[in-house]
Amino acid sequence: MLPTIATFIQLLPKSFRSSPYRSTEGAVFVVAEGKGTAKIGNQSYAFKKNDVFVAPNWTWHSFDASDDVVLFSYSDRAILEKVGLWREQRGNSAAL
């Protein structure tokens, strides 16, 4: 385990649509199961099992799940929290 890297696993149920979100962390997502669409900034990307994509820091992103989706992600959130630089913002749908 690295004290500077944060890891997460998320289940997005079929038909789930997330609210827009951004934070100071840069995150790498790996699709473990399912398929859907990621909107990152002004671009939309279809994803499926085994795809890998990135949400850069302070970039609005959201997810739409076509199937049950399992996302594994890792980011620099742990170090940003330790040094007091981690921030987040949720739900600004005008940004997407």
N, CA, C and O atoms as CSV, one atom per row, in Angstrom:
chain,resi,resn,atom,element,x,y,z
A,1,MET,N,N,0.844,-1.181,0.000
A,1,MET,CA,C,0.000,0.000,0.000
A,1,MET,C,C,0.889,1.244,0.000
A,1,MET,O,O,1.864,1.331,0.746
A,2,LEU,N,N,0.534,2.189,-0.843
A,2,LEU,CA,C,1.268,3.442,-0.922
A,2,LEU,C,C,0.491,4.529,-0.178
A,2,LEU,O,O,-0.705,4.692,-0.416
A,3,PRO,N,N,1.137,5.267,0.707
A,3,PRO,CA,C,0.424,6.298,1.466
A,3,PRO,C,C,0.067,7.537,0.640
A,3,PRO,O,O,-0.624,8.429,1.133
A,4,THR,N,N,0.532,7.597,-0.606
A,4,THR,CA,C,0.247,8.764,-1.451
A,4,THR,C,C,-0.834,8.493,-2.494
A,4,THR,O,O,-1.259,9.412,-3.194
A,5,ILE,N,N,-1.282,7.241,-2.606
A,5,ILE,CA,C,-2.264,6.848,-3.621
A,5,ILE,C,C,-3.536,6.356,-2.924
A,5,ILE,O,O,-3.477,5.582,-1.969
A,6,ALA,N,N,-4.676,6.817,-3.417
A,6,ALA,CA,C,-5.977,6.366,-2.914
A,6,ALA,C,C,-6.585,5.421,-3.946
A,6,ALA,O,O,-6.457,5.647,-5.150
A,7,THR,N,N,-7.247,4.363,-3.480
A,7,THR,CA,C,-7.923,3.429,-4.371
A,7,THR,C,C,-9.394,3.317,-3.987
A,7,THR,O,O,-9.757,3.432,-2.816
A,8,PHE,N,N,-10.224,3.091,-4.990
A,8,PHE,CA,C,-11.672,3.017,-4.772
A,8,PHE,C,C,-12.262,1.956,-5.682
A,8,PHE,O,O,-11.698,1.652,-6.734
A,9,ILE,N,N,-13.390,1.393,-5.286
A,9,ILE,CA,C,-14.184,0.550,-6.164
A,9,ILE,C,C,-15.621,1.029,-6.049
A,9,ILE,O,O,-16.115,1.263,-4.946
A,10,GLN,N,N,-16.288,1.175,-7.179
A,10,GLN,CA,C,-17.652,1.713,-7.201
A,10,GLN,C,C,-18.554,0.788,-7.995
A,10,GLN,O,O,-18.146,0.239,-9.019
A,11,LEU,N,N,-19.782,0.617,-7.520
A,11,LEU,CA,C,-20.812,-0.083,-8.264
A,11,LEU,C,C,-21.803,0.949,-8.769
A,11,LEU,O,O,-22.390,1.692,-7.981
A,12,LEU,N,N,-21.989,0.998,-10.073
A,12,LEU,CA,C,-22.993,1.874,-10.676
A,12,LEU,C,C,-24.091,0.961,-11.216
A,12,LEU,O,O,-23.870,0.270,-12.210
A,13,PRO,N,N,-25.264,0.939,-10.591
A,13,PRO,CA,C,-26.329,0.048,-11.044
A,13,PRO,C,C,-26.819,0.429,-12.442
A,13,PRO,O,O,-26.707,1.583,-12.856
A,14,LYS,N,N,-27.356,-0.544,-13.156
A,14,LYS,CA,C,-27.900,-0.307,-14.490
A,14,LYS,C,C,-28.830,0.897,-14.463
A,14,LYS,O,O,-29.652,1.019,-13.555
A,15,SER,N,N,-28.715,1.784,-15.438
A,15,SER,CA,C,-29.500,3.016,-15.601
A,15,SER,C,C,-29.087,4.137,-14.644
A,15,SER,O,O,-29.716,5.195,-14.632
A,16,PHE,N,N,-28.048,3.922,-13.850
A,16,PHE,CA,C,-27.567,4.964,-12.931
A,16,PHE,C,C,-26.971,6.111,-13.735
A,16,PHE,O,O,-26.269,5.891,-14.722
A,17,ARG,N,N,-27.252,7.320,-13.310
A,17,ARG,CA,C,-26.667,8.521,-13.910
A,17,ARG,C,C,-26.109,9.363,-12.759
A,17,ARG,O,O,-26.858,9.795,-11.882
A,18,SER,N,N,-24.808,9.593,-12.764
A,18,SER,CA,C,-24.199,10.356,-11.682
A,18,SER,C,C,-24.376,11.855,-11.897
A,18,SER,O,O,-24.582,12.320,-13.018
A,19,SER,N,N,-24.292,12.586,-10.815
A,19,SER,CA,C,-24.250,14.048,-10.890
A,19,SER,C,C,-22.850,14.464,-11.332
A,19,SER,O,O,-21.888,13.735,-11.089
A,20,PRO,N,N,-22.722,15.612,-11.971
A,20,PRO,CA,C,-21.384,16.109,-12.323
A,20,PRO,C,C,-20.525,16.285,-11.063
A,20,PRO,O,O,-21.021,16.653,-9.998
A,21,TYR,N,N,-19.246,16.016,-11.217
A,21,TYR,CA,C,-18.319,16.047,-10.094
A,21,TYR,C,C,-16.947,16.471,-10.603
A,21,TYR,O,O,-16.548,16.132,-11.718
A,22,ARG,N,N,-16.228,17.224,-9.758
A,22,ARG,CA,C,-14.821,17.512,-10.034
A,22,ARG,C,C,-14.091,17.675,-8.715
A,22,ARG,O,O,-14.681,18.015,-7.690
A,23,SER,N,N,-12.786,17.423,-8.768
A,23,SER,CA,C,-11.956,17.590,-7.578
A,23,SER,C,C,-10.523,17.871,-8.023
A,23,SER,O,O,-10.197,17.817,-9.209
A,24,THR,N,N,-9.694,18.166,-7.053
A,24,THR,CA,C,-8.295,18.471,-7.361
A,24,THR,C,C,-7.476,17.220,-7.641
A,24,THR,O,O,-6.320,17.327,-8.049
A,25,GLU,N,N,-8.042,16.042,-7.432
A,25,GLU,CA,C,-7.311,14.804,-7.727
A,25,GLU,C,C,-7.411,14.452,-9.210
A,25,GLU,O,O,-8.414,14.748,-9.859
A,26,GLY,N,N,-6.392,13.835,-9.728
A,26,GLY,CA,C,-6.441,13.229,-11.050
A,26,GLY,C,C,-6.693,11.747,-10.829
A,26,GLY,O,O,-5.992,11.115,-10.038
A,27,ALA,N,N,-7.688,11.178,-11.518
A,27,ALA,CA,C,-8.071,9.785,-11.272
A,27,ALA,C,C,-7.984,8.946,-12.535
A,27,ALA,O,O,-8.311,9.404,-13.630
A,28,VAL,N,N,-7.535,7.700,-12.360
A,28,VAL,CA,C,-7.506,6.707,-13.427
A,28,VAL,C,C,-8.586,5.679,-13.104
A,28,VAL,O,O,-8.628,5.145,-11.996
A,29,PHE,N,N,-9.460,5.403,-14.072
A,29,PHE,CA,C,-10.557,4.459,-13.892
A,29,PHE,C,C,-10.327,3.229,-14.758
A,29,PHE,O,O,-9.920,3.339,-15.915
A,30,VAL,N,N,-10.592,2.049,-14.183
A,30,VAL,CA,C,-10.523,0.781,-14.905
A,30,VAL,C,C,-11.902,0.148,-14.811
A,30,VAL,O,O,-12.436,-0.019,-13.715
A,31,VAL,N,N,-12.481,-0.204,-15.948
A,31,VAL,CA,C,-13.811,-0.806,-15.966
A,31,VAL,C,C,-13.656,-2.309,-15.713
A,31,VAL,O,O,-13.160,-3.043,-16.567
A,32,ALA,N,N,-14.085,-2.753,-14.533
A,32,ALA,CA,C,-13.980,-4.169,-14.170
A,32,ALA,C,C,-15.150,-4.972,-14.723
A,32,ALA,O,O,-14.990,-6.143,-15.068
A,33,GLU,N,N,-16.325,-4.352,-14.809
A,33,GLU,CA,C,-17.528,-5.008,-15.330
A,33,GLU,C,C,-18.437,-3.962,-15.940
A,33,GLU,O,O,-18.427,-2.803,-15.525
A,34,GLY,N,N,-19.234,-4.373,-16.938
A,34,GLY,CA,C,-20.301,-3.545,-17.468
A,34,GLY,C,C,-19.883,-2.594,-18.569
A,34,GLY,O,O,-18.755,-2.615,-19.062
A,35,LYS,N,N,-20.854,-1.749,-18.935
A,35,LYS,CA,C,-20.595,-0.748,-19.976
A,35,LYS,C,C,-21.452,0.476,-19.714
A,35,LYS,O,O,-22.472,0.416,-19.026
A,36,GLY,N,N,-21.007,1.590,-20.283
A,36,GLY,CA,C,-21.718,2.846,-20.094
A,36,GLY,C,C,-21.009,3.961,-20.823
A,36,GLY,O,O,-20.272,3.739,-21.783
A,37,THR,N,N,-21.252,5.173,-20.342
A,37,THR,CA,C,-20.664,6.362,-20.943
A,37,THR,C,C,-20.079,7.245,-19.852
A,37,THR,O,O,-20.694,7.453,-18.806
A,38,ALA,N,N,-18.894,7.757,-20.110
A,38,ALA,CA,C,-18.269,8.743,-19.224
A,38,ALA,C,C,-18.247,10.064,-19.963
A,38,ALA,O,O,-17.808,10.131,-21.111
A,39,LYS,N,N,-18.715,11.111,-19.316
A,39,LYS,CA,C,-18.576,12.452,-19.870
A,39,LYS,C,C,-17.473,13.130,-19.070
A,39,LYS,O,O,-17.586,13.302,-17.856
A,40,ILE,N,N,-16.418,13.509,-19.756
A,40,ILE,CA,C,-15.256,14.126,-19.119
A,40,ILE,C,C,-15.007,15.434,-19.834
A,40,ILE,O,O,-14.671,15.454,-21.018
A,41,GLY,N,N,-15.174,16.532,-19.106
A,41,GLY,CA,C,-15.113,17.833,-19.753
A,41,GLY,C,C,-16.255,17.937,-20.744
A,41,GLY,O,O,-17.406,17.686,-20.389
A,42,ASN,N,N,-15.956,18.304,-21.982
A,42,ASN,CA,C,-16.971,18.434,-23.033
A,42,ASN,C,C,-17.075,17.210,-23.930
A,42,ASN,O,O,-17.795,17.242,-24.928
A,43,GLN,N,N,-16.373,16.134,-23.597
A,43,GLN,CA,C,-16.339,14.938,-24.439
A,43,GLN,C,C,-17.050,13.767,-23.766
A,43,GLN,O,O,-16.999,13.616,-22.545
A,44,SER,N,N,-17.707,12.950,-24.566
A,44,SER,CA,C,-18.337,11.720,-24.074
A,44,SER,C,C,-17.584,10.527,-24.641
A,44,SER,O,O,-17.172,10.527,-25.801
A,45,TYR,N,N,-17.411,9.503,-23.798
A,45,TYR,CA,C,-16.683,8.305,-24.179
A,45,TYR,C,C,-17.482,7.080,-23.766
A,45,TYR,O,O,-17.863,6.954,-22.602
A,46,ALA,N,N,-17.739,6.181,-24.697
A,46,ALA,CA,C,-18.358,4.903,-24.364
A,46,ALA,C,C,-17.273,4.026,-23.739
A,46,ALA,O,O,-16.136,4.011,-24.211
A,47,PHE,N,N,-17.623,3.294,-22.677
A,47,PHE,CA,C,-16.665,2.372,-22.066
A,47,PHE,C,C,-17.301,1.005,-21.884
A,47,PHE,O,O,-18.522,0.859,-21.828
A,48,LYS,N,N,-16.417,-0.004,-21.791
A,48,LYS,CA,C,-16.833,-1.382,-21.558
A,48,LYS,C,C,-15.766,-2.056,-20.704
A,48,LYS,O,O,-14.734,-1.461,-20.394
A,49,LYS,N,N,-16.029,-3.301,-20.329
A,49,LYS,CA,C,-15.101,-4.058,-19.494
A,49,LYS,C,C,-13.676,-3.993,-20.051
A,49,LYS,O,O,-13.450,-4.135,-21.253
A,50,ASN,N,N,-12.735,-3.776,-19.150
A,50,ASN,CA,C,-11.291,-3.701,-19.422
A,50,ASN,C,C,-10.828,-2.377,-20.010
A,50,ASN,O,O,-9.633,-2.218,-20.258
A,51,ASP,N,N,-11.714,-1.427,-20.242
A,51,ASP,CA,C,-11.277,-0.103,-20.699
A,51,ASP,C,C,-10.662,0.675,-19.544
A,51,ASP,O,O,-10.994,0.458,-18.378
A,52,VAL,N,N,-9.765,1.578,-19.889
A,52,VAL,CA,C,-9.101,2.448,-18.918
A,52,VAL,C,C,-9.247,3.877,-19.418
A,52,VAL,O,O,-9.038,4.156,-20.598
A,53,PHE,N,N,-9.613,4.795,-18.495
A,53,PHE,CA,C,-9.715,6.208,-18.874
A,53,PHE,C,C,-9.360,7.076,-17.675
A,53,PHE,O,O,-9.312,6.606,-16.539
A,54,VAL,N,N,-9.114,8.348,-17.950
A,54,VAL,CA,C,-8.628,9.285,-16.935
A,54,VAL,C,C,-9.579,10.464,-16.804
A,54,VAL,O,O,-10.121,10.951,-17.796
A,55,ALA,N,N,-9.778,10.918,-15.575
A,55,ALA,CA,C,-10.455,12.188,-15.305
A,55,ALA,C,C,-9.386,13.124,-14.726
A,55,ALA,O,O,-9.005,12.979,-13.564
A,56,PRO,N,N,-8.903,14.075,-15.520
A,56,PRO,CA,C,-7.868,14.998,-15.025
A,56,PRO,C,C,-8.369,15.839,-13.848
A,56,PRO,O,O,-9.573,15.994,-13.641
A,57,ASN,N,N,-7.439,16.364,-13.102
A,57,ASN,CA,C,-7.821,17.176,-11.940
A,57,ASN,C,C,-8.640,18.391,-12.369
A,57,ASN,O,O,-8.396,18.993,-13.415
A,58,TRP,N,N,-9.598,18.724,-11.547
A,58,TRP,CA,C,-10.524,19.861,-11.669
A,58,TRP,C,C,-11.266,19.876,-13.017
A,58,TRP,O,O,-11.565,20.941,-13.556
A,59,THR,N,N,-11.553,18.697,-13.546
A,59,THR,CA,C,-12.335,18.549,-14.774
A,59,THR,C,C,-13.672,17.911,-14.416
A,59,THR,O,O,-13.711,16.870,-13.760
A,60,TRP,N,N,-14.767,18.533,-14.846
A,60,TRP,CA,C,-16.093,17.966,-14.580
A,60,TRP,C,C,-16.204,16.608,-15.256
A,60,TRP,O,O,-15.788,16.439,-16.402
A,61,HIS,N,N,-16.772,15.634,-14.535
A,61,HIS,CA,C,-17.041,14.330,-15.135
A,61,HIS,C,C,-18.291,13.710,-14.511
A,61,HIS,O,O,-18.667,14.015,-13.379
A,62,SER,N,N,-18.916,12.832,-15.290
A,62,SER,CA,C,-20.104,12.116,-14.827
A,62,SER,C,C,-20.180,10.788,-15.565
A,62,SER,O,O,-19.510,10.585,-16.577
A,63,PHE,N,N,-21.010,9.882,-15.040
A,63,PHE,CA,C,-21.136,8.543,-15.604
A,63,PHE,C,C,-22.595,8.186,-15.831
A,63,PHE,O,O,-23.468,8.558,-15.047
A,64,ASP,N,N,-22.852,7.457,-16.916
A,64,ASP,CA,C,-24.152,6.844,-17.201
A,64,ASP,C,C,-23.895,5.358,-17.393
A,64,ASP,O,O,-23.066,4.967,-18.214
A,65,ALA,N,N,-24.606,4.530,-16.636
A,65,ALA,CA,C,-24.406,3.082,-16.707
A,65,ALA,C,C,-25.475,2.432,-17.583
A,65,ALA,O,O,-26.665,2.526,-17.281
A,66,SER,N,N,-25.057,1.770,-18.669
A,66,SER,CA,C,-25.974,1.015,-19.522
A,66,SER,C,C,-26.291,-0.337,-18.900
A,66,SER,O,O,-27.403,-0.846,-19.043
A,67,ASP,N,N,-25.317,-0.915,-18.211
A,67,ASP,CA,C,-25.426,-2.173,-17.463
A,67,ASP,C,C,-24.981,-1.892,-16.039
A,67,ASP,O,O,-24.605,-0.766,-15.716
A,68,ASP,N,N,-25.020,-2.906,-15.184
A,68,ASP,CA,C,-24.352,-2.774,-13.893
A,68,ASP,C,C,-22.866,-2.597,-14.182
A,68,ASP,O,O,-22.272,-3.400,-14.902
A,69,VAL,N,N,-22.270,-1.555,-13.626
A,69,VAL,CA,C,-20.866,-1.227,-13.888
A,69,VAL,C,C,-20.082,-1.288,-12.582
A,69,VAL,O,O,-20.536,-0.792,-11.551
A,70,VAL,N,N,-18.908,-1.896,-12.636
A,70,VAL,CA,C,-17.968,-1.873,-11.520
A,70,VAL,C,C,-16.734,-1.128,-12.007
A,70,VAL,O,O,-16.076,-1.542,-12.962
A,71,LEU,N,N,-16.432,-0.018,-11.334
A,71,LEU,CA,C,-15.257,0.795,-11.665
A,71,LEU,C,C,-14.236,0.700,-10.542
A,71,LEU,O,O,-14.566,0.903,-9.374
A,72,PHE,N,N,-13.014,0.397,-10.894
A,72,PHE,CA,C,-11.887,0.503,-9.972
A,72,PHE,C,C,-11.170,1.783,-10.342
A,72,PHE,O,O,-10.980,2.064,-11.525
A,73,SER,N,N,-10.767,2.563,-9.353
A,73,SER,CA,C,-10.022,3.782,-9.657
A,73,SER,C,C,-8.914,4.000,-8.638
A,73,SER,O,O,-8.969,3.519,-7.506
A,74,TYR,N,N,-7.916,4.735,-9.078
A,74,TYR,CA,C,-6.859,5.180,-8.167
A,74,TYR,C,C,-6.508,6.612,-8.511
A,74,TYR,O,O,-6.660,7.059,-9.647
A,75,SER,N,N,-6.030,7.324,-7.490
A,75,SER,CA,C,-5.761,8.747,-7.683
A,75,SER,C,C,-4.715,9.224,-6.689
A,75,SER,O,O,-4.238,8.473,-5.838
A,76,ASP,N,N,-4.376,10.501,-6.828
A,76,ASP,CA,C,-3.437,11.140,-5.908
A,76,ASP,C,C,-4.163,11.825,-4.735
A,76,ASP,O,O,-3.586,12.676,-4.059
A,77,ARG,N,N,-5.412,11.455,-4.503
A,77,ARG,CA,C,-6.206,12.075,-3.440
A,77,ARG,C,C,-5.539,11.967,-2.068
A,77,ARG,O,O,-5.571,12.923,-1.293
A,78,ALA,N,N,-4.942,10.828,-1.760
A,78,ALA,CA,C,-4.350,10.626,-0.432
A,78,ALA,C,C,-3.291,11.686,-0.115
A,78,ALA,O,O,-3.295,12.261,0.974
A,79,ILE,N,N,-2.397,11.944,-1.052
A,79,ILE,CA,C,-1.358,12.941,-0.798
A,79,ILE,C,C,-1.941,14.348,-0.765
A,79,ILE,O,O,-1.508,15.184,0.028
A,80,LEU,N,N,-2.933,14.614,-1.634
A,80,LEU,CA,C,-3.545,15.939,-1.638
A,80,LEU,C,C,-4.251,16.228,-0.315
A,80,LEU,O,O,-4.214,17.357,0.176
A,81,GLU,N,N,-4.894,15.213,0.263
A,81,GLU,CA,C,-5.525,15.393,1.581
A,81,GLU,C,C,-4.474,15.665,2.651
A,81,GLU,O,O,-4.664,16.532,3.504
A,82,LYS,N,N,-3.365,14.926,2.607
A,82,LYS,CA,C,-2.313,15.083,3.621
A,82,LYS,C,C,-1.687,16.476,3.614
A,82,LYS,O,O,-1.302,16.991,4.663
A,83,VAL,N,N,-1.586,17.081,2.439
A,83,VAL,CA,C,-0.968,18.410,2.353
A,83,VAL,C,C,-1.996,19.540,2.291
A,83,VAL,O,O,-1.638,20.700,2.089
A,84,GLY,N,N,-3.266,19.200,2.466
A,84,GLY,CA,C,-4.318,20.214,2.540
A,84,GLY,C,C,-4.730,20.833,1.213
A,84,GLY,O,O,-5.240,21.953,1.187
A,85,LEU,N,N,-4.517,20.121,0.112
A,85,LEU,CA,C,-4.834,20.667,-1.208
A,85,LEU,C,C,-6.035,20.003,-1.884
A,85,LEU,O,O,-6.398,20.380,-2.998
A,86,TRP,N,N,-6.659,19.014,-1.223
A,86,TRP,CA,C,-7.784,18.323,-1.859
A,86,TRP,C,C,-9.062,19.121,-1.678
A,86,TRP,O,O,-9.406,19.526,-0.567
A,87,ARG,N,N,-9.771,19.346,-2.798
A,87,ARG,CA,C,-11.060,20.035,-2.815
A,87,ARG,C,C,-11.971,19.292,-3.765
A,87,ARG,O,O,-11.494,18.590,-4.657
A,88,GLU,N,N,-13.284,19.435,-3.591
A,88,GLU,CA,C,-14.236,18.826,-4.503
A,88,GLU,C,C,-15.432,19.730,-4.703
A,88,GLU,O,O,-15.723,20.595,-3.877
A,89,GLN,N,N,-16.115,19.520,-5.804
A,89,GLN,CA,C,-17.341,20.252,-6.105
A,89,GLN,C,C,-18.281,19.272,-6.794
A,89,GLN,O,O,-17.866,18.503,-7.661
A,90,ARG,N,N,-19.556,19.305,-6.400
A,90,ARG,CA,C,-20.545,18.362,-6.938
A,90,ARG,C,C,-21.735,19.087,-7.531
A,90,ARG,O,O,-22.102,20.182,-7.105
A,91,GLY,N,N,-22.333,18.441,-8.534
A,91,GLY,CA,C,-23.657,18.795,-8.993
A,91,GLY,C,C,-23.842,20.056,-9.801
A,91,GLY,O,O,-24.966,20.549,-9.889
A,92,ASN,N,N,-22.808,20.599,-10.391
A,92,ASN,CA,C,-22.978,21.788,-11.222
A,92,ASN,C,C,-23.320,21.343,-12.633
A,92,ASN,O,O,-22.449,21.280,-13.500
A,93,SER,N,N,-24.593,21.033,-12.861
A,93,SER,CA,C,-24.987,20.489,-14.156
A,93,SER,C,C,-24.774,21.494,-15.298
A,93,SER,O,O,-24.682,21.085,-16.456
A,94,ALA,N,N,-24.696,22.755,-15.010
A,94,ALA,CA,C,-24.435,23.748,-16.060
A,94,ALA,C,C,-23.034,23.582,-16.632
A,94,ALA,O,O,-22.770,24.002,-17.759
A,95,ALA,N,N,-22.140,22.978,-15.870
A,95,ALA,CA,C,-20.765,22.777,-16.334
A,95,ALA,C,C,-20.665,21.687,-17.372
A,95,ALA,O,O,-19.695,21.643,-18.129
A,96,LEU,N,N,-21.649,20.801,-17.426
A,96,LEU,CA,C,-21.613,19.723,-18.425
A,96,LEU,C,C,-22.546,20.062,-19.499
A,96,LEU,O,O,-22.688,19.302,-20.456
